[in-house]
Amino acid sequence: MAPAKPKAVRGSKTGRPIMVLLDLMGRRWSLRIIWELRGEPLTSRALREKCDDISPTVLQSRVGELREAGFIELETPGGYRLTALGREFLDNILPLHTFAERWAKTMRE
């Protein structure tokens, strides 16, 4: 009997969670949207105002990807908030971001 194939992770072509995460975070603006939702839930309009340098089409696309990945959810009609997974991701990415900034500064010197 052949071994069972691993289940694909939602939003993944390979089924590997780390690949899904890297793909999602490699998309410009995903982190910005997560960062803007770190406080209270935001309506679609408020999110657009906070991310005014992102085109509405790109914003809508990234919000859809983040919802599919389970990082954000629609709380009320037109309102978005971080899920527990989104908060955990944000808590864990901040130290990595700080490290990356220090590393980049060292490389420039």
N, CA, C and O atoms as CSV, one atom per row, in Angstrom:
chain,resi,resn,atom,element,x,y,z
A,1,MET,N,N,0.843,-1.171,0.000
A,1,MET,CA,C,0.000,0.000,0.000
A,1,MET,C,C,0.895,1.244,0.000
A,1,MET,O,O,1.866,1.319,0.753
A,2,ALA,N,N,0.560,2.211,-0.847
A,2,ALA,CA,C,1.331,3.450,-0.970
A,2,ALA,C,C,1.077,4.340,0.242
A,2,ALA,O,O,-0.035,4.375,0.768
A,3,PRO,N,N,2.121,5.069,0.690
A,3,PRO,CA,C,1.912,5.980,1.828
A,3,PRO,C,C,0.944,7.090,1.447
A,3,PRO,O,O,0.891,7.532,0.299
A,4,ALA,N,N,0.185,7.522,2.438
A,4,ALA,CA,C,-0.801,8.587,2.201
A,4,ALA,C,C,-0.079,9.900,1.929
A,4,ALA,O,O,0.930,10.220,2.559
A,5,LYS,N,N,-0.616,10.644,0.986
A,5,LYS,CA,C,-0.067,11.968,0.686
A,5,LYS,C,C,-0.419,12.916,1.817
A,5,LYS,O,O,-1.517,12.838,2.366
A,6,PRO,N,N,0.508,13.825,2.180
A,6,PRO,CA,C,0.160,14.802,3.212
A,6,PRO,C,C,-0.917,15.745,2.687
A,6,PRO,O,O,-0.944,16.087,1.505
A,7,LYS,N,N,-1.792,16.151,3.581
A,7,LYS,CA,C,-2.843,17.089,3.191
A,7,LYS,C,C,-2.225,18.429,2.836
A,7,LYS,O,O,-1.284,18.882,3.489
A,8,ALA,N,N,-2.753,19.055,1.806
A,8,ALA,CA,C,-2.276,20.381,1.408
A,8,ALA,C,C,-2.754,21.403,2.428
A,8,ALA,O,O,-3.868,21.312,2.944
A,9,VAL,N,N,-1.917,22.352,2.704
A,9,VAL,CA,C,-2.276,23.456,3.589
A,9,VAL,C,C,-3.092,24.442,2.782
A,9,VAL,O,O,-2.814,24.681,1.607
A,10,ARG,N,N,-4.086,25.003,3.408
A,10,ARG,CA,C,-4.949,25.952,2.727
A,10,ARG,C,C,-4.118,27.047,2.070
A,10,ARG,O,O,-3.283,27.669,2.727
A,11,GLY,N,N,-4.335,27.285,0.797
A,11,GLY,CA,C,-3.619,28.312,0.068
A,11,GLY,C,C,-2.265,27.865,-0.442
A,11,GLY,O,O,-1.499,28.679,-0.957
A,12,SER,N,N,-1.957,26.586,-0.308
A,12,SER,CA,C,-0.642,26.094,-0.688
A,12,SER,C,C,-0.694,25.247,-1.933
A,12,SER,O,O,-1.626,24.468,-2.136
A,13,LYS,N,N,0.310,25.405,-2.760
A,13,LYS,CA,C,0.435,24.532,-3.929
A,13,LYS,C,C,1.262,23.307,-3.573
A,13,LYS,O,O,1.094,22.246,-4.175
A,14,THR,N,N,2.150,23.444,-2.601
A,14,THR,CA,C,3.053,22.351,-2.235
A,14,THR,C,C,2.580,21.580,-1.019
A,14,THR,O,O,2.981,20.432,-0.829
A,15,GLY,N,N,1.743,22.177,-0.197
A,15,GLY,CA,C,1.307,21.528,1.033
A,15,GLY,C,C,2.260,21.750,2.188
A,15,GLY,O,O,2.005,21.259,3.287
A,16,ARG,N,N,3.351,22.473,1.981
A,16,ARG,CA,C,4.322,22.727,3.035
A,16,ARG,C,C,4.007,24.061,3.705
A,16,ARG,O,O,4.027,25.101,3.047
A,17,PRO,N,N,3.715,24.044,5.009
A,17,PRO,CA,C,3.328,25.285,5.696
A,17,PRO,C,C,4.337,26.413,5.563
A,17,PRO,O,O,3.950,27.565,5.371
A,18,ILE,N,N,5.627,26.101,5.661
A,18,ILE,CA,C,6.612,27.180,5.588
A,18,ILE,C,C,6.607,27.832,4.214
A,18,ILE,O,O,6.818,29.039,4.102
A,19,MET,N,N,6.369,27.053,3.175
A,19,MET,CA,C,6.314,27.609,1.824
A,19,MET,C,C,5.107,28.533,1.674
A,19,MET,O,O,5.191,29.578,1.030
A,20,VAL,N,N,4.002,28.142,2.268
A,20,VAL,CA,C,2.805,28.985,2.228
A,20,VAL,C,C,3.094,30.312,2.911
A,20,VAL,O,O,2.766,31.378,2.390
A,21,LEU,N,N,3.715,30.232,4.090
A,21,LEU,CA,C,4.011,31.441,4.850
A,21,LEU,C,C,4.974,32.349,4.095
A,21,LEU,O,O,4.759,33.559,4.022
A,22,LEU,N,N,6.021,31.779,3.539
A,22,LEU,CA,C,6.983,32.583,2.782
A,22,LEU,C,C,6.341,33.204,1.551
A,22,LEU,O,O,6.626,34.353,1.215
A,23,ASP,N,N,5.483,32.459,0.883
A,23,ASP,CA,C,4.795,32.985,-0.287
A,23,ASP,C,C,3.893,34.149,0.102
A,23,ASP,O,O,3.878,35.186,-0.562
A,24,LEU,N,N,3.149,33.969,1.174
A,24,LEU,CA,C,2.224,35.000,1.631
A,24,LEU,C,C,2.970,36.260,2.061
A,24,LEU,O,O,2.576,37.370,1.704
A,25,MET,N,N,4.041,36.088,2.825
A,25,MET,CA,C,4.782,37.239,3.319
A,25,MET,C,C,5.651,37.873,2.242
A,25,MET,O,O,6.060,39.027,2.373
A,26,GLY,N,N,5.932,37.133,1.191
A,26,GLY,CA,C,6.689,37.697,0.079
A,26,GLY,C,C,5.860,38.641,-0.764
A,26,GLY,O,O,6.393,39.398,-1.575
A,27,ARG,N,N,4.571,38.594,-0.571
A,27,ARG,CA,C,3.690,39.481,-1.322
A,27,ARG,C,C,3.696,40.846,-0.652
A,27,ARG,O,O,3.398,40.975,0.535
A,28,ARG,N,N,4.029,41.825,-1.407
A,28,ARG,CA,C,4.107,43.181,-0.870
A,28,ARG,C,C,2.777,43.573,-0.244
A,28,ARG,O,O,1.713,43.258,-0.776
A,29,TRP,N,N,2.843,44.241,0.853
A,29,TRP,CA,C,1.731,44.825,1.600
A,29,TRP,C,C,1.073,43.880,2.604
A,29,TRP,O,O,0.316,44.357,3.449
A,30,SER,N,N,1.313,42.589,2.562
A,30,SER,CA,C,0.658,41.684,3.507
A,30,SER,C,C,0.990,42.047,4.947
A,30,SER,O,O,0.095,42.119,5.790
A,31,LEU,N,N,2.265,42.275,5.237
A,31,LEU,CA,C,2.659,42.641,6.596
A,31,LEU,C,C,2.057,43.978,7.014
A,31,LEU,O,O,1.671,44.160,8.168
A,32,ARG,N,N,1.980,44.901,6.075
A,32,ARG,CA,C,1.408,46.216,6.388
A,32,ARG,C,C,-0.051,46.084,6.819
A,32,ARG,O,O,-0.476,46.731,7.776
A,33,ILE,N,N,-0.805,45.263,6.130
A,33,ILE,CA,C,-2.223,45.072,6.473
A,33,ILE,C,C,-2.343,44.448,7.851
A,33,ILE,O,O,-3.157,44.887,8.664
A,34,ILE,N,N,-1.528,43.414,8.123
A,34,ILE,CA,C,-1.555,42.775,9.438
A,34,ILE,C,C,-1.193,43.797,10.516
A,34,ILE,O,O,-1.824,43.834,11.573
A,35,TRP,N,N,-0.187,44.618,10.256
A,35,TRP,CA,C,0.240,45.632,11.222
A,35,TRP,C,C,-0.880,46.630,11.505
A,35,TRP,O,O,-1.110,46.990,12.660
A,36,GLU,N,N,-1.569,47.073,10.476
A,36,GLU,CA,C,-2.643,48.057,10.661
A,36,GLU,C,C,-3.819,47.472,11.452
A,36,GLU,O,O,-4.551,48.219,12.102
A,37,LEU,N,N,-4.007,46.167,11.405
A,37,LEU,CA,C,-5.111,45.529,12.121
A,37,LEU,C,C,-4.727,45.087,13.528
A,37,LEU,O,O,-5.508,44.406,14.193
A,38,ARG,N,N,-3.539,45.464,13.990
A,38,ARG,CA,C,-3.067,44.997,15.291
A,38,ARG,C,C,-3.896,45.550,16.447
A,38,ARG,O,O,-3.947,44.940,17.515
A,39,GLY,N,N,-4.533,46.675,16.253
A,39,GLY,CA,C,-5.351,47.286,17.305
A,39,GLY,C,C,-6.787,46.804,17.215
A,39,GLY,O,O,-7.064,45.604,17.233
A,40,GLU,N,N,-7.668,47.740,17.121
A,40,GLU,CA,C,-9.090,47.422,17.047
A,40,GLU,C,C,-9.474,46.999,15.626
A,40,GLU,O,O,-8.742,47.273,14.674
A,41,PRO,N,N,-10.621,46.335,15.486
A,41,PRO,CA,C,-11.080,45.979,14.134
A,41,PRO,C,C,-11.285,47.234,13.288
A,41,PRO,O,O,-11.636,48.294,13.806
A,42,LEU,N,N,-11.066,47.102,12.001
A,42,LEU,CA,C,-11.227,48.223,11.081
A,42,LEU,C,C,-12.235,47.872,10.003
A,42,LEU,O,O,-12.290,46.741,9.521
A,43,THR,N,N,-13.029,48.864,9.636
A,43,THR,CA,C,-13.925,48.679,8.505
A,43,THR,C,C,-13.085,48.699,7.233
A,43,THR,O,O,-11.923,49.103,7.259
A,44,SER,N,N,-13.656,48.277,6.153
A,44,SER,CA,C,-12.940,48.307,4.873
A,44,SER,C,C,-12.471,49.719,4.548
A,44,SER,O,O,-11.350,49.923,4.082
A,45,ARG,N,N,-13.331,50.676,4.797
A,45,ARG,CA,C,-12.997,52.075,4.499
A,45,ARG,C,C,-11.828,52.559,5.356
A,45,ARG,O,O,-10.908,53.197,4.844
A,46,ALA,N,N,-11.858,52.257,6.671
A,46,ALA,CA,C,-10.778,52.672,7.568
A,46,ALA,C,C,-9.466,51.999,7.179
A,46,ALA,O,O,-8.406,52.623,7.238
A,47,LEU,N,N,-9.530,50.739,6.785
A,47,LEU,CA,C,-8.319,50.039,6.352
A,47,LEU,C,C,-7.757,50.679,5.090
A,47,LEU,O,O,-6.543,50.835,4.961
A,48,ARG,N,N,-8.633,51.052,4.155
A,48,ARG,CA,C,-8.187,51.736,2.937
A,48,ARG,C,C,-7.528,53.069,3.268
A,48,ARG,O,O,-6.526,53.436,2.653
A,49,GLU,N,N,-8.086,53.799,4.239
A,49,GLU,CA,C,-7.508,55.092,4.625
A,49,GLU,C,C,-6.132,54.917,5.265
A,49,GLU,O,O,-5.220,55.699,4.998
A,50,LYS,N,N,-5.979,53.901,6.103
A,50,LYS,CA,C,-4.683,53.661,6.748
A,50,LYS,C,C,-3.640,53.171,5.744
A,50,LYS,O,O,-2.447,53.424,5.907
A,51,CYS,N,N,-4.093,52.477,4.718
A,51,CYS,CA,C,-3.187,51.936,3.693
A,51,CYS,C,C,-3.384,52.702,2.390
A,51,CYS,O,O,-3.540,52.104,1.325
A,52,ASP,N,N,-3.377,54.040,2.485
A,52,ASP,CA,C,-3.703,54.859,1.319
A,52,ASP,C,C,-2.666,54.791,0.207
A,52,ASP,O,O,-2.936,55.234,-0.909
A,53,ASP,N,N,-1.481,54.242,0.489
A,53,ASP,CA,C,-0.472,54.110,-0.554
A,53,ASP,C,C,-0.579,52.782,-1.309
A,53,ASP,O,O,0.227,52.505,-2.197
A,54,ILE,N,N,-1.562,51.971,-0.959
A,54,ILE,CA,C,-1.809,50.690,-1.639
A,54,ILE,C,C,-3.002,50.884,-2.568
A,54,ILE,O,O,-4.004,51.477,-2.167
A,55,SER,N,N,-2.911,50.400,-3.784
A,55,SER,CA,C,-4.056,50.538,-4.689
A,55,SER,C,C,-5.217,49.697,-4.154
A,55,SER,O,O,-4.986,48.640,-3.567
A,56,PRO,N,N,-6.448,50.142,-4.343
A,56,PRO,CA,C,-7.608,49.399,-3.846
A,56,PRO,C,C,-7.664,47.954,-4.359
A,56,PRO,O,O,-8.089,47.055,-3.633
A,57,THR,N,N,-7.247,47.734,-5.582
A,57,THR,CA,C,-7.267,46.381,-6.151
A,57,THR,C,C,-6.283,45.471,-5.422
A,57,THR,O,O,-6.613,44.336,-5.080
A,58,VAL,N,N,-5.073,45.975,-5.187
A,58,VAL,CA,C,-4.059,45.191,-4.482
A,58,VAL,C,C,-4.493,44.958,-3.037
A,58,VAL,O,O,-4.337,43.855,-2.514
A,59,LEU,N,N,-5.033,45.981,-2.394
A,59,LEU,CA,C,-5.503,45.852,-1.020
A,59,LEU,C,C,-6.566,44.760,-0.916
A,59,LEU,O,O,-6.504,43.911,-0.027
A,60,GLN,N,N,-7.520,44.783,-1.807
A,60,GLN,CA,C,-8.584,43.783,-1.796
A,60,GLN,C,C,-8.016,42.383,-2.016
A,60,GLN,O,O,-8.451,41.430,-1.369
A,61,SER,N,N,-7.064,42.255,-2.908
A,61,SER,CA,C,-6.452,40.969,-3.186
A,61,SER,C,C,-5.697,40.443,-1.965
A,61,SER,O,O,-5.842,39.275,-1.601
A,62,ARG,N,N,-4.890,41.304,-1.329
A,62,ARG,CA,C,-4.110,40.881,-0.162
A,62,ARG,C,C,-5.013,40.539,1.016
A,62,ARG,O,O,-4.747,39.578,1.738
A,63,VAL,N,N,-6.079,41.313,1.219
A,63,VAL,CA,C,-7.032,41.013,2.297
A,63,VAL,C,C,-7.651,39.636,2.054
A,63,VAL,O,O,-7.804,38.853,2.992
A,64,GLY,N,N,-8.003,39.339,0.823
A,64,GLY,CA,C,-8.562,38.029,0.491
A,64,GLY,C,C,-7.584,36.906,0.793
A,64,GLY,O,O,-7.972,35.871,1.335
A,65,GLU,N,N,-6.317,37.103,0.444
A,65,GLU,CA,C,-5.293,36.080,0.718
A,65,GLU,C,C,-5.089,35.892,2.218
A,65,GLU,O,O,-4.952,34.765,2.694
A,66,LEU,N,N,-5.068,36.993,2.959
A,66,LEU,CA,C,-4.885,36.898,4.406
A,66,LEU,C,C,-6.082,36.234,5.078
A,66,LEU,O,O,-5.920,35.510,6.060
A,67,ARG,N,N,-7.261,36.473,4.563
A,67,ARG,CA,C,-8.458,35.795,5.095
A,67,ARG,C,C,-8.397,34.302,4.802
A,67,ARG,O,O,-8.688,33.483,5.673
A,68,GLU,N,N,-8.022,33.950,3.588
A,68,GLU,CA,C,-7.928,32.540,3.212
A,68,GLU,C,C,-6.875,31.813,4.040
A,68,GLU,O,O,-7.046,30.641,4.376
A,69,ALA,N,N,-5.784,32.506,4.370
A,69,ALA,CA,C,-4.713,31.909,5.159
A,69,ALA,C,C,-5.058,31.846,6.651
A,69,ALA,O,O,-4.366,31.177,7.418
A,70,GLY,N,N,-6.115,32.535,7.060
A,70,GLY,CA,C,-6.543,32.488,8.456
A,70,GLY,C,C,-5.933,33.545,9.351
A,70,GLY,O,O,-6.045,33.453,10.573
A,71,PHE,N,N,-5.283,34.559,8.768
A,71,PHE,CA,C,-4.665,35.622,9.566
A,71,PHE,C,C,-5.661,36.692,9.984
A,71,PHE,O,O,-5.547,37.253,11.074
A,72,ILE,N,N,-6.632,36.978,9.135
A,72,ILE,CA,C,-7.647,37.975,9.473
A,72,ILE,C,C,-9.018,37.385,9.182
A,72,ILE,O,O,-9.152,36.418,8.432
A,73,GLU,N,N,-10.033,37.988,9.791
A,73,GLU,CA,C,-11.399,37.534,9.543
A,73,GLU,C,C,-12.329,38.733,9.479
A,73,GLU,O,O,-12.024,39.815,9.979
A,74,LEU,N,N,-13.449,38.511,8.861
A,74,LEU,CA,C,-14.474,39.535,8.749
A,74,LEU,C,C,-15.306,39.471,10.021
A,74,LEU,O,O,-15.992,38.480,10.271
A,75,GLU,N,N,-15.245,40.535,10.828
A,75,GLU,CA,C,-15.958,40.540,12.099
A,75,GLU,C,C,-17.400,40.988,11.920
A,75,GLU,O,O,-18.322,40.342,12.417
A,76,THR,N,N,-17.590,42.063,11.229
A,76,THR,CA,C,-18.913,42.591,10.940
A,76,THR,C,C,-18.934,42.879,9.452
A,76,THR,O,O,-17.878,42.868,8.819
A,77,PRO,N,N,-20.071,43.130,8.883
A,77,PRO,CA,C,-20.057,43.468,7.460
A,77,PRO,C,C,-19.100,44.632,7.187
A,77,PRO,O,O,-19.322,45.758,7.632
A,78,GLY,N,N,-18.053,44.336,6.459
A,78,GLY,CA,C,-17.089,45.365,6.102
A,78,GLY,C,C,-16.013,45.623,7.130
A,78,GLY,O,O,-15.182,46.506,6.916
A,79,GLY,N,N,-15.983,44.890,8.253
A,79,GLY,CA,C,-14.977,45.109,9.289
A,79,GLY,C,C,-14.056,43.913,9.425
A,79,GLY,O,O,-14.513,42.770,9.421
A,80,TYR,N,N,-12.756,44.169,9.547
A,80,TYR,CA,C,-11.775,43.105,9.642
A,80,TYR,C,C,-11.033,43.179,10.960
A,80,TYR,O,O,-10.850,44.261,11.516
A,81,ARG,N,N,-10.605,42.026,11.462
A,81,ARG,CA,C,-9.780,41.968,12.663
A,81,ARG,C,C,-8.818,40.800,12.534
A,81,ARG,O,O,-9.040,39.878,11.749
A,82,LEU,N,N,-7.736,40.851,13.323
A,82,LEU,CA,C,-6.779,39.755,13.346
A,82,LEU,C,C,-7.382,38.561,14.066
A,82,LEU,O,O,-8.126,38.723,15.033
A,83,THR,N,N,-7.066,37.384,13.605
A,83,THR,CA,C,-7.448,36.163,14.306
A,83,THR,C,C,-6.359,35.866,15.339
A,83,THR,O,O,-5.360,36.581,15.411
A,84,ALA,N,N,-6.549,34.825,16.128
A,84,ALA,CA,C,-5.523,34.411,17.091
A,84,ALA,C,C,-4.238,34.050,16.342
A,84,ALA,O,O,-3.140,34.348,16.813
A,85,LEU,N,N,-4.371,33.418,15.193
A,85,LEU,CA,C,-3.206,33.066,14.382
A,85,LEU,C,C,-2.487,34.331,13.902
A,85,LEU,O,O,-1.257,34.390,13.912
A,86,GLY,N,N,-3.246,35.328,13.487
A,86,GLY,CA,C,-2.657,36.592,13.042
A,86,GLY,C,C,-1.916,37.299,14.160
A,86,GLY,O,O,-0.842,37.856,13.936
A,87,ARG,N,N,-2.477,37.284,15.365
A,87,ARG,CA,C,-1.815,37.904,16.516
A,87,ARG,C,C,-0.535,37.148,16.883
A,87,ARG,O,O,0.491,37.756,17.191
A,88,GLU,N,N,-0.611,35.823,16.847
A,88,GLU,CA,C,0.580,35.019,17.144
A,88,GLU,C,C,1.679,35.295,16.120
A,88,GLU,O,O,2.852,35.416,16.474
A,89,PHE,N,N,1.294,35.391,14.862
A,89,PHE,CA,C,2.265,35.693,13.809
A,89,PHE,C,C,2.909,37.048,14.065
A,89,PHE,O,O,4.131,37.178,13.991
A,90,LEU,N,N,2.105,38.051,14.364
A,90,LEU,CA,C,2.623,39.397,14.597
A,90,LEU,C,C,3.567,39.411,15.797
A,90,LEU,O,O,4.620,40.047,15.750
A,91,ASP,N,N,3.198,38.717,16.866
A,91,ASP,CA,C,4.058,38.652,18.050
A,91,ASP,C,C,5.402,38.012,17.737
A,91,ASP,O,O,6.420,38.397,18.311
A,92,ASN,N,N,5.416,37.046,16.839
A,92,ASN,CA,C,6.645,36.325,16.521
A,92,ASN,C,C,7.464,36.974,15.416
A,92,ASN,O,O,8.670,36.744,15.336
A,93,ILE,N,N,6.845,37.774,14.570
A,93,ILE,CA,C,7.582,38.385,13.459
A,93,ILE,C,C,8.322,39.649,13.906
A,93,ILE,O,O,9.336,40.000,13.302
A,94,LEU,N,N,7.853,40.334,14.931
A,94,LEU,CA,C,8.496,41.578,15.368
A,94,LEU,C,C,9.957,41.382,15.777
A,94,LEU,O,O,10.804,42.169,15.353
A,95,PRO,N,N,10.292,40.362,16.589
A,95,PRO,CA,C,11.722,40.165,16.898
A,95,PRO,C,C,12.558,39.867,15.648
A,95,PRO,O,O,13.700,40.315,15.546
A,96,LEU,N,N,12.004,39.131,14.720
A,96,LEU,CA,C,12.717,38.827,13.478
A,96,LEU,C,C,12.941,40.104,12.673
A,96,LEU,O,O,14.010,40.294,12.093
A,97,HIS,N,N,11.947,40.969,12.636
A,97,HIS,CA,C,12.059,42.241,11.925
A,97,HIS,C,C,13.158,43.109,12.556
A,97,HIS,O,O,13.961,43.714,11.846
A,98,THR,N,N,13.186,43.161,13.896
A,98,THR,CA,C,14.207,43.926,14.598
A,98,THR,C,C,15.599,43.379,14.284
A,98,THR,O,O,16.536,44.140,14.041
A,99,PHE,N,N,15.723,42.052,14.292
A,99,PHE,CA,C,16.993,41.421,13.956
A,99,PHE,C,C,17.415,41.774,12.530
A,99,PHE,O,O,18.574,42.105,12.284
A,100,ALA,N,N,16.475,41.703,11.599
A,100,ALA,CA,C,16.779,41.997,10.190
A,100,ALA,C,C,17.251,43.439,10.025
A,100,ALA,O,O,18.167,43.705,9.247
A,101,GLU,N,N,16.632,44.368,10.748
A,101,GLU,CA,C,17.061,45.769,10.670
A,101,GLU,C,C,18.474,45.944,11.211
A,101,GLU,O,O,19.280,46.655,10.612
A,102,ARG,N,N,18.786,45.299,12.345
A,102,ARG,CA,C,20.147,45.393,12.904
A,102,ARG,C,C,21.162,44.755,11.972
A,102,ARG,O,O,22.258,45.288,11.797
A,103,TRP,N,N,20.823,43.635,11.376
A,103,TRP,CA,C,21.715,42.948,10.447
A,103,TRP,C,C,21.980,43.826,9.230
A,103,TRP,O,O,23.122,43.956,8.790
A,104,ALA,N,N,20.916,44.435,8.681
A,104,ALA,CA,C,21.079,45.301,7.504
A,104,ALA,C,C,21.965,46.502,7.837
A,104,ALA,O,O,22.783,46.916,7.016
A,105,LYS,N,N,21.807,47.058,9.032
A,105,LYS,CA,C,22.624,48.201,9.458
A,105,LYS,C,C,24.096,47.779,9.557
A,105,LYS,O,O,24.980,48.527,9.140
A,106,THR,N,N,24.359,46.602,10.100
A,106,THR,CA,C,25.717,46.090,10.212
A,106,THR,C,C,26.334,45.881,8.840
A,106,THR,O,O,27.516,46.165,8.647
A,107,MET,N,N,25.565,45.396,7.897
A,107,MET,CA,C,26.070,45.134,6.554
A,107,MET,C,C,26.414,46.429,5.829
A,107,MET,O,O,27.313,46.446,4.987
A,108,ARG,N,N,25.710,47.513,6.144
A,108,ARG,CA,C,25.981,48.806,5.489
A,108,ARG,C,C,27.247,49.460,6.034
A,108,ARG,O,O,27.885,50.252,5.341
A,109,GLU,N,N,27.606,49.135,7.255
A,109,GLU,CA,C,28.781,49.772,7.893
A,109,GLU,C,C,30.077,49.229,7.394
A,109,GLU,O,O,31.140,49.665,7.836
